[in-house]
Amino acid sequence: MKNPLRLAFAVLIGAILSSCDLNPAPEIAYLEVEDMQVNAKNDEGTSSSKLTTLWIEQDGEQIGAFTPPCRIPVYARENSTVRFIPGINLNGAFSQRNQYEMLSPNAVEWDLQPGSTKLVAPIRTTFEYNPNYTLEILEDFDDVGLNYVHTVKSDTVLLLTDMAGEAFEHPGEWPNKSGKFVLPPSTRGEFKTLKAFELPKFGANVWMEINYKTDVALTFGIYANEQLQSIQAPVVTLFPNDEWNKVYINLVTEVSGYPNAIDYNLFFGSINTSEDTTTTYIDNIKLLY
């Protein structure tokens, strides 16, 4: 008689082997992506962008998130639909990457051969603003007058500059004017929109896009205007930086946090606690919802 333990072990191994998936691994092709850009229409302001992450979907299946320039593995298939979805760093934080629904995804149908590499043309990763959302240019500093006014807390005013080295420049765009405010030691600058906006609540995304360069921490936020009071709510504070940067700020928490608000003003400002005079430059402020 055979050893019963040895027999049981043989049966177990056989069961494991019979349950293994013996199907071959799927064949792979590759996409090579260089960068991502935005193409804004004439009434949509600047095309400057800071898209950091590209999400890939293939035939309705999420493939992953990638940082261009990159080489992306996808399934080798015929008549395969690939969607390119742009993403940004939420509130300027690299650790918080978001798909940016304010830009429309691009889709294309390709035959992808096993082992092949397809160079993705720039047109596939150049994105336009999504027409399903509202885009308002709060201030681009190129027109007569300003759409922001200093508040009673402010020790300074908002100025215009077109000086080289100060004004923001994006290739192919003109005129090049920006806003700036100067803070002597121990002073504050704060500015809010002349217009109040009725914004969607109950968890709907509300975004701002801003180009900025600053010597001092720069805060953005809202004034929620209720029937008997106006409540100031900061959203994010940006660190000083020596070069022009772009940030995407989500206001959803603050806007939805005041459901009784009739409308909202948007503000930005800084407090200079140092012993040096600081200068902040700002441009291309957009509101999207």
Helices and strands as residue ranges (DSSP letters): H 4-19, E 28-33, E 37-38, G 42-44, E 53-58, E 61-66, E 70-75, E 80-89, E 97-99, E 106-110, E 117-119, G 122-125, E 126-127, E 135-139, E 148-150, E 159-161, E 178-183, E 187-193, E 207-214, E 218-225, E 230-238, E 241-250, H 252-256, E 263-272, E 278-288
